[in-house]
């Protein structure tokens, strides 16, 4: 099993693109030197690393046209080997759990990370957690406002560009012009682990006054908007009086409208009732007509039955009569005739037929009366239908007239309502304006009390003398290791928020000395954190820390070499500087960007340096 890394190491920075050969720079533990002539791409390496860590978008040089992704390989304490990819166009950062030439959804442990310190997964939390940091909140000011500790706050102590290296402003700064409480809180947190999470935010008298002023300003703006809607030609009493008259007119018109609506409703009900009655009568007439047709069909059946039964009755009668007469064929007397007509049954059939005929005749008589009654009722209902049609027509005429009257009344009423609403809005605006003015007056007359601070609460964010002294002792040791001329007395000035060496403030030195002292401070902070067990990513990128060795043709922009810078050259500080950083290779990684015109200028001071060449990104060397 491989030994877990003690710090974060940048192993490689590469650019990839479709149909483009990958260009890269590889790094190792300890000292790495990125060097070359001006515009060779040295600072581009620093900017690219910072960009993948969530920094600002990088301007791609002409040599980078066609490349679309940056990939940085890291070795971190917990996750081991990881790769980070970010498009040259911006957007999220993507992580894979191995060193990979490409980082895509098929990569092991693929994950998208936001570039900013937000609630969702982000590169800031990943780097800080791998560095051993807990979640923290830094005090931003004496009122105990807080900001989350993030990689973008910490980056000033990890990646230092040339401008900040030689800047005359405080060494604690990143982008601000003056040192803020957040800048002080950051260095205190790194040195001690104490942040502002436990401090309750309080409001100062100034904040209270500002809040009141803000409220007055808001109320004034609201009042001005209301005042703009008010008709200034009338007084409040005139508006109230006009509103009262308009309400009376509206109420009167409301009564008229209600009456006309009631009349309209009654006429509508009348038309509906007549229509319903007409439908009922027409249904009844239809039913009666159908019934008469059925009765006429029944009368036809009765006539047919009477004809049939009359024939049966007559046939039975004749058969009985012929049975008592001489035979019309042979003249035989009845007593000599041989036939069996069962005259008794014949008589019964005849009697039954007569009875049925009598019944049918009674039924037919009743049916005739019924048909007559039905015809009479139908005629009567037809007369009723005509009457209903006449009444409905009249009701419809009255309804149409009532609708016109109601529409006219509603139109006049709507105008009256709009007038009342307009005046009510005017009156409400005047009352609202009066309430705003009263509230503004009340707030303006309120005395502003200074806030009370809890007993013993100390929000002084400056480093304590002991905290600053421990760091300054380490800076002094590092300057001695670098063979810095002098450096006998180092202290931290709380007023300047910067280091003072041998009684001379860092900002009062030349550019080369300022750069060396800046580098010493950042290296000392890293070493201090490692010595005391405080979290630190364990890598440091320094852009042009050895400007004291600048060529003569650069003095126009950075000033003539001072006596102190010439003394540094004579003291061979560069060799001691690199040797010291190389000696820390088991604890940290350093990437130093240096500007040189030729290989010889670099090789002679550092005979143990091994070089690799990349035509697009300059040259890289490291002890090994």
C-alpha positions as CSV (number, residue, x, y, z in Angstrom):
1,X,0.0,0.0,0.0
2,X,1.4,3.4,-1.0
3,X,2.1,6.0,1.7
4,X,-0.7,8.6,2.1
5,X,0.4,12.0,0.8
6,X,1.2,14.6,3.6
7,X,0.0,17.5,1.4
8,X,-1.5,18.4,-1.9
9,X,0.9,18.0,-4.8
10,X,0.3,19.4,-8.3
11,X,1.7,16.7,-10.6
12,X,0.8,18.0,-14.0
13,X,-0.9,20.9,-15.8
14,X,-2.0,20.2,-19.4
15,X,-4.0,21.5,-22.2
16,X,-5.9,19.3,-24.5
17,X,-8.0,19.8,-27.6
18,X,-9.5,17.8,-30.5
19,X,-6.9,16.9,-33.1
20,X,-4.3,18.7,-31.0
21,X,-1.2,17.2,-29.4
22,X,-1.5,17.5,-25.6
23,X,0.9,20.1,-24.1
24,X,1.8,19.8,-20.5
25,X,4.2,20.7,-17.6
26,X,4.9,18.1,-15.0
27,X,5.9,18.8,-11.4
28,X,7.3,16.9,-8.4
29,X,7.6,17.4,-4.6
30,X,10.0,20.0,-3.5
31,X,11.2,22.6,-5.8
32,X,10.0,23.2,-9.4
33,X,11.3,26.0,-11.5
34,X,9.3,27.3,-14.5
35,X,11.6,29.6,-16.4
36,X,12.3,31.1,-19.7
37,X,12.3,34.4,-21.6
38,X,9.5,37.0,-21.5
39,X,6.2,35.9,-23.2
40,X,7.3,32.3,-23.2
41,X,4.2,31.2,-21.2
42,X,5.6,31.0,-17.7
43,X,2.9,33.1,-16.0
44,X,0.3,31.2,-18.2
45,X,1.2,28.1,-16.2
46,X,0.3,29.9,-12.9
47,X,-2.8,31.4,-14.3
48,X,-4.0,28.0,-15.7
49,X,-3.5,26.3,-12.3
50,X,-5.4,29.1,-10.6
51,X,-8.2,28.9,-13.2
52,X,-8.7,25.2,-12.6
53,X,-8.9,26.0,-8.9
54,X,-11.9,28.3,-9.6
55,X,-10.0,31.5,-10.6
56,X,-10.7,34.0,-13.3
57,X,-10.9,33.0,-16.9
58,X,-7.5,32.8,-18.7
59,X,-6.7,34.7,-21.9
60,X,-5.6,32.0,-24.4
61,X,-2.5,33.0,-26.4
62,X,-2.3,32.3,-30.1
63,X,-0.3,29.1,-29.4
64,X,-3.4,27.8,-27.5
65,X,-5.9,28.2,-30.3
66,X,-7.6,24.8,-30.8
67,X,-7.2,23.7,-27.2
68,X,-10.4,23.5,-25.3
69,X,-9.6,22.1,-21.8
70,X,-7.2,22.5,-19.0
71,X,-6.4,19.3,-17.0
72,X,-4.5,19.4,-13.7
73,X,-3.3,16.2,-12.0
74,X,-3.2,16.3,-8.2
75,X,-2.1,13.9,-5.5
76,X,-4.1,14.6,-2.3
77,X,-4.0,13.1,1.1
78,X,-7.4,11.4,1.2
79,X,-8.6,10.8,-2.4
80,X,-5.1,10.0,-3.7
81,X,-4.6,10.7,-7.4
82,X,-7.3,12.9,-9.0
83,X,-7.7,14.9,-12.2
84,X,-9.5,18.2,-12.5
85,X,-10.7,19.5,-15.9
86,X,-12.1,22.8,-16.8
87,X,-13.1,24.2,-20.2
88,X,-11.2,27.2,-21.5
89,X,-14.7,28.8,-22.0
90,X,-15.4,28.6,-18.2
91,X,-18.2,26.7,-16.4
92,X,-17.9,24.0,-13.8
93,X,-14.9,21.9,-12.9
94,X,-15.0,18.1,-13.3
95,X,-13.1,15.6,-11.2
96,X,-12.0,12.1,-11.8
97,X,-10.5,9.7,-9.2
98,X,-7.3,9.0,-11.0
99,X,-4.7,10.6,-13.2
100,X,-6.4,10.6,-16.6
101,X,-5.8,12.1,-20.0
102,X,-9.5,12.9,-20.2
103,X,-12.1,13.6,-17.6
104,X,-15.6,12.6,-18.7
105,X,-18.7,10.8,-17.4
106,X,-17.0,7.4,-17.9
107,X,-14.0,8.3,-15.7
108,X,-13.9,6.7,-12.2
109,X,-15.5,8.8,-9.6
110,X,-16.6,11.4,-12.1
111,X,-18.1,14.5,-10.4
112,X,-19.0,18.0,-11.3
113,X,-17.7,20.8,-9.0
114,X,-18.8,24.4,-8.9
115,X,-16.0,27.0,-9.3
116,X,-17.3,29.0,-6.4
117,X,-17.8,28.2,-2.7
118,X,-21.5,27.3,-2.7
119,X,-23.8,24.8,-1.0
120,X,-23.4,22.2,-3.7
121,X,-20.2,20.2,-4.4
122,X,-17.4,22.7,-5.4
123,X,-13.7,22.7,-5.9
124,X,-13.2,25.0,-2.9
125,X,-14.6,22.5,-0.4
126,X,-12.7,19.7,-2.1
127,X,-9.3,21.3,-1.8
128,X,-10.0,22.7,1.7
129,X,-11.2,19.3,3.0
130,X,-8.2,17.5,1.5
131,X,-6.0,20.1,3.2
132,X,-7.6,19.3,6.6
133,X,-9.6,22.5,7.0
134,X,-13.0,22.5,8.8
135,X,-15.8,24.7,7.7
136,X,-15.2,28.2,9.1
137,X,-16.6,31.7,9.0
138,X,-14.3,34.7,9.1
139,X,-15.2,37.9,10.8
140,X,-15.5,40.6,8.2
141,X,-15.7,43.6,10.6
142,X,-16.0,44.7,14.2
143,X,-19.8,44.2,13.9
144,X,-19.1,40.4,13.6
145,X,-20.4,40.0,10.1
146,X,-19.0,36.8,8.7
147,X,-17.9,35.3,5.3
148,X,-17.4,31.6,4.7
149,X,-13.7,30.5,4.6
150,X,-13.1,29.5,0.9
151,X,-10.3,28.6,-1.4
152,X,-10.6,31.9,-3.2
153,X,-9.8,33.6,0.1
154,X,-6.9,31.3,0.8
155,X,-5.5,31.4,-2.7
156,X,-3.4,34.5,-1.9
157,X,-1.3,32.3,0.3
158,X,-1.0,29.6,-2.3
159,X,-0.5,31.3,-5.7
160,X,1.2,34.7,-5.8
161,X,1.5,36.6,-9.1
162,X,4.3,39.0,-9.9
163,X,2.2,42.1,-9.3
164,X,1.4,41.1,-5.7
165,X,4.9,39.9,-5.2
166,X,6.3,43.5,-5.6
167,X,3.3,45.4,-4.5
168,X,3.9,48.1,-1.9
169,X,0.5,47.4,-0.2
170,X,0.1,45.1,2.8
171,X,1.3,41.6,2.4
172,X,-2.1,40.4,3.7
173,X,-4.0,41.8,0.8
174,X,-5.4,40.0,-2.3
175,X,-7.5,42.4,-4.4
176,X,-8.4,45.1,-1.9
177,X,-6.7,48.5,-1.6
178,X,-6.6,48.5,2.2
179,X,-6.6,45.8,4.7
180,X,-10.0,44.7,5.9
181,X,-11.1,42.7,8.9
182,X,-11.6,39.8,6.6
183,X,-7.9,39.9,5.6
184,X,-6.9,40.1,9.3
185,X,-9.4,37.3,10.2
186,X,-7.9,35.1,7.5
187,X,-4.3,35.2,8.7
188,X,-5.5,34.8,12.3
189,X,-7.5,31.7,11.4
190,X,-4.6,30.2,9.5
191,X,-2.2,30.7,12.4
192,X,-4.5,29.8,15.3
193,X,-7.5,28.0,13.9
194,X,-9.8,30.6,15.5
195,X,-12.6,32.0,13.3
196,X,-15.6,34.0,14.0
197,X,-18.3,31.3,14.2
198,X,-18.8,31.7,17.9
199,X,-19.2,35.5,17.8
200,X,-22.8,36.7,17.6
201,X,-23.3,39.5,15.2
202,X,-24.3,42.8,16.8
203,X,-25.5,46.1,15.4
204,X,-23.6,49.3,15.9
205,X,-25.0,52.7,16.3
206,X,-23.9,53.5,12.8
207,X,-25.8,50.5,11.5
208,X,-28.9,51.5,13.4
209,X,-28.6,55.0,12.1
210,X,-28.1,53.7,8.6
211,X,-31.1,51.4,9.0
212,X,-33.2,54.3,10.1
213,X,-31.9,56.5,7.3
214,X,-32.6,53.6,4.9
215,X,-36.1,53.3,6.2
216,X,-36.7,57.1,6.0
217,X,-35.3,57.0,2.4
218,X,-37.6,54.1,1.5
219,X,-40.6,55.8,3.1
220,X,-39.7,59.0,1.3
221,X,-39.6,57.3,-2.0
222,X,-43.0,55.6,-1.3
223,X,-44.4,58.9,-0.2
224,X,-43.1,60.6,-3.4
225,X,-44.8,57.9,-5.5
226,X,-48.1,58.4,-3.7
227,X,-47.8,62.2,-3.9
228,X,-47.3,61.9,-7.7
229,X,-50.7,60.2,-7.9
230,X,-52.5,62.9,-5.8
231,X,-54.4,65.7,-7.5
232,X,-52.9,68.7,-5.9
233,X,-55.6,71.1,-7.0
234,X,-58.0,69.9,-4.3
235,X,-57.8,69.8,-0.6
236,X,-58.4,66.8,1.6
237,X,-61.8,68.2,2.7
238,X,-62.9,68.7,-0.9
239,X,-62.0,65.2,-1.8
240,X,-63.9,63.8,1.2
241,X,-66.9,65.9,0.4
242,X,-66.9,64.9,-3.3
243,X,-66.5,61.3,-2.2
244,X,-69.6,61.5,0.1
245,X,-71.7,63.0,-2.8
246,X,-70.5,60.4,-5.2
247,X,-71.4,57.6,-2.8
248,X,-74.9,59.0,-2.4
249,X,-75.3,59.2,-6.1
250,X,-74.0,55.6,-6.5
251,X,-76.3,54.3,-3.8
252,X,-79.3,56.0,-5.5
253,X,-78.4,54.5,-8.8
254,X,-77.9,51.2,-7.1
255,X,-81.5,51.3,-5.9
256,X,-82.8,52.1,-9.5
257,X,-80.6,49.4,-10.9
258,X,-81.9,46.9,-8.3
259,X,-85.5,47.8,-9.2
260,X,-84.9,47.3,-12.9
261,X,-83.0,44.1,-12.2
262,X,-86.0,42.8,-10.2
263,X,-88.4,43.8,-13.0
264,X,-86.1,42.1,-15.5
265,X,-85.9,39.0,-13.4
266,X,-89.8,38.9,-13.1
267,X,-90.3,39.3,-16.8
268,X,-87.7,36.7,-17.5
269,X,-89.5,34.4,-15.1
270,X,-92.8,35.2,-16.9
271,X,-91.4,34.4,-20.3
272,X,-89.9,31.2,-19.0
273,X,-93.2,30.2,-17.3
274,X,-95.2,30.8,-20.5
275,X,-92.6,28.9,-22.5
276,X,-92.9,26.0,-20.0
277,X,-96.7,26.2,-20.2
278,X,-96.6,26.1,-24.0
279,X,-94.3,23.1,-23.9
280,X,-96.8,21.4,-21.5
281,X,-99.8,22.2,-23.7
282,X,-98.1,21.0,-26.9
283,X,-97.1,17.8,-25.1
284,X,-100.7,17.2,-24.0
285,X,-102.1,17.9,-27.5
286,X,-99.6,15.5,-29.0
287,X,-100.6,12.8,-26.4
288,X,-104.4,13.5,-27.1
289,X,-103.8,13.3,-30.9
290,X,-102.0,10.0,-30.5
291,X,-104.8,8.7,-28.3
292,X,-107.5,9.6,-30.8
293,X,-105.6,7.7,-33.5
294,X,-105.5,4.7,-31.3
295,X,-109.3,5.0,-30.4
296,X,-110.2,5.3,-34.2
297,X,-108.1,2.1,-34.8
298,X,-110.1,0.4,-32.0
299,X,-113.4,1.5,-33.5
300,X,-112.4,0.0,-36.8
301,X,-111.7,-3.3,-34.9
302,X,-115.1,-3.1,-33.2
303,X,-116.8,-2.8,-36.6
304,X,-114.9,-5.7,-38.0
305,X,-115.8,-7.8,-35.0
306,X,-119.5,-6.9,-35.3
307,X,-119.5,-8.0,-38.9
308,X,-117.9,-11.3,-38.1
309,X,-120.2,-12.0,-35.1
310,X,-123.3,-11.0,-37.1
311,X,-122.4,-13.6,-39.7
312,X,-122.0,-16.3,-37.1
313,X,-125.3,-15.5,-35.5
314,X,-127.2,-15.5,-38.8
315,X,-125.6,-18.8,-39.9
316,X,-126.7,-20.5,-36.7
317,X,-130.2,-19.2,-37.0
318,X,-130.5,-20.5,-40.6
319,X,-129.0,-23.9,-39.7
320,X,-131.6,-24.4,-37.0
321,X,-134.4,-23.3,-39.2
322,X,-133.4,-25.7,-42.1
323,X,-133.2,-28.6,-39.7
324,X,-137.1,-28.5,-39.2
325,X,-138.0,-28.3,-43.0
326,X,-138.3,-31.0,-45.7
327,X,-135.1,-31.7,-47.5
328,X,-134.8,-29.3,-50.5
329,X,-133.0,-32.0,-52.5
330,X,-135.1,-35.2,-52.0
331,X,-138.2,-33.8,-50.2
332,X,-137.7,-36.1,-47.2
333,X,-139.6,-35.0,-44.0
334,X,-137.4,-33.9,-41.0
335,X,-138.1,-37.1,-39.1
336,X,-136.7,-39.1,-42.1
337,X,-133.5,-37.1,-42.5
338,X,-130.2,-38.7,-41.2
339,X,-127.8,-36.0,-40.0
340,X,-126.4,-34.9,-36.6
341,X,-126.2,-31.1,-36.3
342,X,-126.2,-30.9,-32.5
343,X,-128.7,-28.1,-32.5
344,X,-128.3,-27.5,-28.8
345,X,-124.6,-26.4,-29.3
346,X,-125.6,-24.3,-32.3
347,X,-128.1,-22.4,-30.2
348,X,-125.5,-21.8,-27.5
349,X,-123.1,-20.4,-30.1
350,X,-125.7,-18.1,-31.5
351,X,-126.7,-16.8,-28.1
352,X,-123.0,-16.2,-27.3
353,X,-122.6,-14.3,-30.5
354,X,-125.6,-12.1,-29.8
355,X,-124.2,-11.3,-26.3
356,X,-120.8,-10.4,-27.7
357,X,-122.4,-8.2,-30.4
358,X,-124.4,-6.4,-27.7
359,X,-121.2,-5.9,-25.6
360,X,-119.2,-4.6,-28.6
361,X,-122.0,-2.2,-29.5
362,X,-122.0,-0.8,-26.0
363,X,-118.1,-0.4,-26.1
364,X,-118.2,1.2,-29.5
365,X,-120.8,3.6,-28.3
366,X,-118.7,4.5,-25.3
367,X,-115.6,4.8,-27.5
368,X,-117.5,7.2,-29.8
369,X,-118.3,9.4,-26.9
370,X,-114.6,9.2,-25.7
371,X,-113.3,10.2,-29.2
372,X,-115.8,13.1,-29.3
373,X,-114.5,14.2,-25.8
374,X,-110.9,13.9,-26.9
375,X,-111.5,15.9,-30.0
376,X,-113.2,18.6,-27.9
377,X,-110.3,18.7,-25.4
378,X,-107.7,18.9,-28.2
379,X,-109.6,21.9,-29.7
380,X,-109.8,23.5,-26.3
381,X,-106.0,23.1,-25.7
382,X,-105.2,24.4,-29.2
383,X,-107.1,27.5,-28.2
384,X,-105.1,27.6,-25.0
385,X,-101.8,27.4,-27.0
386,X,-102.8,30.4,-29.0
387,X,-103.5,32.3,-25.7
388,X,-100.1,31.2,-24.3
389,X,-98.3,32.4,-27.5
390,X,-100.0,35.7,-27.2
391,X,-99.1,36.2,-23.6
392,X,-95.5,35.0,-24.1
393,X,-95.1,37.4,-27.0
394,X,-96.2,40.3,-24.9
395,X,-94.0,39.2,-22.0
396,X,-91.0,39.0,-24.4
397,X,-91.7,42.5,-25.7
398,X,-91.8,43.8,-22.1
399,X,-88.6,41.9,-21.3
400,X,-86.7,43.4,-24.3
401,X,-87.7,46.8,-23.2
402,X,-86.7,46.1,-19.6
403,X,-83.3,44.9,-20.8
404,X,-82.7,48.2,-22.6
405,X,-83.6,50.1,-19.4
406,X,-81.4,47.8,-17.2
407,X,-78.4,48.2,-19.6
408,X,-78.8,52.0,-19.5
409,X,-79.1,52.0,-15.7
410,X,-76.1,49.8,-15.3
411,X,-74.0,52.0,-17.6
412,X,-74.8,55.1,-15.6
413,X,-74.2,53.1,-12.4
414,X,-70.8,51.9,-13.6
415,X,-69.8,55.5,-14.3
416,X,-70.9,56.4,-10.7
417,X,-68.9,53.4,-9.3
418,X,-65.8,54.4,-11.2
419,X,-66.1,57.9,-9.9
420,X,-66.4,56.6,-6.3
421,X,-63.4,54.3,-6.8
422,X,-61.4,57.1,-8.2
423,X,-62.2,59.4,-5.2
424,X,-61.7,56.5,-2.7
425,X,-58.2,55.9,-4.3
426,X,-57.5,59.6,-4.0
427,X,-58.7,59.6,-0.3
428,X,-56.7,56.5,0.4
429,X,-53.6,57.9,-1.2
430,X,-53.9,61.0,0.9
431,X,-54.4,59.0,4.1
432,X,-51.4,56.8,3.1
433,X,-49.3,59.8,2.4
434,X,-50.2,61.3,5.8
435,X,-49.2,57.9,7.5
436,X,-45.9,58.0,5.6
437,X,-45.2,61.5,6.6
438,X,-46.1,60.7,10.2
439,X,-43.9,57.7,10.3
440,X,-41.0,59.6,8.7
441,X,-41.4,62.3,11.4
442,X,-41.5,59.7,14.1
443,X,-38.4,57.9,12.9
444,X,-36.5,61.2,12.4
445,X,-37.2,62.2,16.0
446,X,-36.1,58.9,17.5
447,X,-32.7,59.2,19.2
448,X,-30.1,56.7,18.0
449,X,-28.7,54.7,20.9
450,X,-25.1,53.4,20.6
451,X,-25.1,49.6,20.7
452,X,-24.1,47.9,23.9
453,X,-21.2,45.4,23.6
454,X,-21.3,42.3,25.8
455,X,-18.8,42.4,28.6
456,X,-15.4,41.0,27.6
457,X,-16.3,40.8,23.9
458,X,-13.1,41.6,22.0
459,X,-13.5,42.0,18.2
460,X,-10.0,43.2,17.6
461,X,-8.9,41.2,14.7
462,X,-5.2,42.2,14.7
463,X,-2.7,39.4,15.4
464,X,-1.6,39.4,19.0
465,X,2.0,40.1,19.7
466,X,2.7,36.5,20.5
467,X,1.0,35.3,17.3
468,X,2.9,37.8,15.2
469,X,6.2,37.1,17.0
470,X,6.1,33.3,16.3
471,X,5.6,33.9,12.6
472,X,8.3,36.6,12.5
473,X,10.8,34.4,14.2
474,X,10.2,31.8,11.4
475,X,10.5,34.6,8.7
476,X,13.9,35.6,10.2
477,X,15.1,31.9,10.1
478,X,14.1,31.6,6.5
479,X,15.8,34.9,5.5
480,X,19.0,33.6,7.3
481,X,18.6,30.3,5.3
482,X,18.4,32.3,2.1
483,X,21.6,34.2,3.1
484,X,19.6,37.5,3.1
485,X,22.0,40.4,4.0
486,X,20.9,41.6,7.5
487,X,17.5,40.3,8.6
488,X,18.5,40.5,12.3
489,X,15.2,42.0,13.4
490,X,11.8,41.1,12.0
491,X,8.5,42.2,13.4
492,X,4.9,42.6,12.2
493,X,3.6,46.2,12.2
494,X,-0.2,46.2,13.1
495,X,-0.6,49.6,11.6
496,X,0.9,48.7,8.2
497,X,-0.3,45.1,8.5
498,X,3.1,44.1,7.0
499,X,6.5,43.0,8.1
500,X,9.4,45.3,9.1
501,X,12.9,44.0,8.6
502,X,15.8,45.7,10.3
503,X,13.6,48.7,11.0
504,X,12.7,49.2,7.4
505,X,9.1,48.6,6.3
506,X,8.8,46.2,3.4
507,X,7.0,48.8,1.2
508,X,10.0,51.2,1.5
509,X,12.4,48.8,-0.2
510,X,13.0,48.3,-3.9
511,X,10.9,45.9,-6.0
512,X,13.4,43.1,-5.7
513,X,13.6,43.3,-1.9
514,X,9.8,43.6,-1.6
515,X,9.4,40.4,-3.7
516,X,11.9,38.4,-1.6
517,X,10.3,39.5,1.7
518,X,6.9,38.7,0.3
519,X,8.1,35.2,-0.7
520,X,9.6,34.8,2.8
521,X,6.3,35.6,4.5
522,X,4.3,33.1,2.3
523,X,6.9,30.3,2.8
524,X,7.1,31.0,6.5
525,X,3.3,30.7,6.8
526,X,3.4,27.3,5.1
527,X,6.3,26.1,7.3
528,X,4.6,27.4,10.4
529,X,1.4,25.5,9.6
530,X,3.4,22.3,9.0
531,X,5.4,22.8,12.2
532,X,2.3,23.5,14.4
533,X,0.0,20.9,12.8
534,X,-2.3,23.6,11.3
535,X,-4.0,22.8,8.0
536,X,-2.3,24.0,4.8
537,X,-2.6,22.6,1.2
538,X,1.2,22.3,1.2
539,X,2.0,23.9,-2.1
540,X,3.1,27.4,-3.1
541,X,3.3,29.0,-6.5
542,X,5.6,32.1,-6.6
543,X,5.8,34.2,-9.7
544,X,9.1,36.1,-10.0
545,X,10.3,36.2,-6.4
546,X,13.9,36.9,-7.4
547,X,13.4,40.2,-9.2
548,X,16.6,41.4,-7.6
549,X,18.4,39.3,-10.3
550,X,16.5,41.1,-13.1
551,X,18.4,42.0,-16.2
552,X,19.5,45.6,-16.8
553,X,16.9,46.1,-19.6
554,X,14.1,45.6,-17.0
555,X,15.1,48.5,-14.8
556,X,13.0,50.9,-16.8
557,X,9.8,49.3,-15.5
558,X,11.0,48.2,-12.0
559,X,13.5,50.9,-11.2
560,X,17.2,50.8,-11.0
561,X,18.8,48.1,-8.9
562,X,19.2,49.4,-5.3
563,X,22.3,48.8,-3.2
564,X,20.3,46.2,-1.2
565,X,19.4,44.3,-4.4
566,X,23.0,44.4,-5.5
567,X,24.0,43.1,-2.1
568,X,21.6,40.2,-2.6
569,X,23.2,39.3,-5.9
570,X,26.6,39.3,-4.3
571,X,25.3,37.2,-1.4
572,X,24.2,34.5,-3.9
573,X,20.7,34.6,-2.3
574,X,19.2,32.8,-5.3
575,X,21.2,29.6,-4.8
576,X,20.4,29.6,-1.0
577,X,16.7,30.3,-1.8
578,X,16.4,27.4,-4.1
579,X,18.4,25.1,-1.9
580,X,16.2,25.9,1.1
581,X,13.0,25.2,-0.8
582,X,14.4,22.0,-2.2
583,X,15.2,21.0,1.4
584,X,11.5,21.1,2.2
585,X,10.5,18.6,-0.5
586,X,9.2,16.1,2.0
587,X,6.8,18.6,3.5
588,X,5.7,20.8,0.6
589,X,5.8,21.6,-3.1
590,X,7.1,24.9,-4.5
591,X,6.6,26.1,-8.1
592,X,8.8,29.1,-8.8
593,X,8.4,31.1,-12.0
594,X,11.5,32.9,-13.1
595,X,12.4,35.1,-16.0
596,X,15.8,34.4,-17.8
597,X,17.0,35.0,-21.3
598,X,19.2,31.9,-21.7
599,X,19.8,28.4,-20.4
600,X,23.3,29.4,-19.2
601,X,21.9,32.0,-16.8
602,X,20.0,29.3,-15.0
603,X,22.3,26.4,-15.3
604,X,25.4,28.0,-13.7
605,X,23.8,28.9,-10.4
606,X,22.0,25.6,-10.1
607,X,24.3,22.8,-11.5
608,X,22.1,20.0,-9.9
609,X,19.0,21.0,-11.8
610,X,17.4,18.7,-14.5
611,X,15.5,20.3,-17.3
612,X,12.7,19.4,-19.6
613,X,11.5,21.5,-22.5
614,X,8.0,22.3,-23.8
615,X,8.0,24.7,-26.8
616,X,4.6,26.1,-26.0
617,X,4.8,26.6,-22.2
618,X,8.4,27.5,-21.7
619,X,10.9,25.4,-19.7
620,X,10.6,23.6,-16.4
621,X,13.4,22.4,-14.1
622,X,13.5,20.8,-10.7
623,X,16.0,19.4,-8.3
624,X,16.3,15.6,-8.4
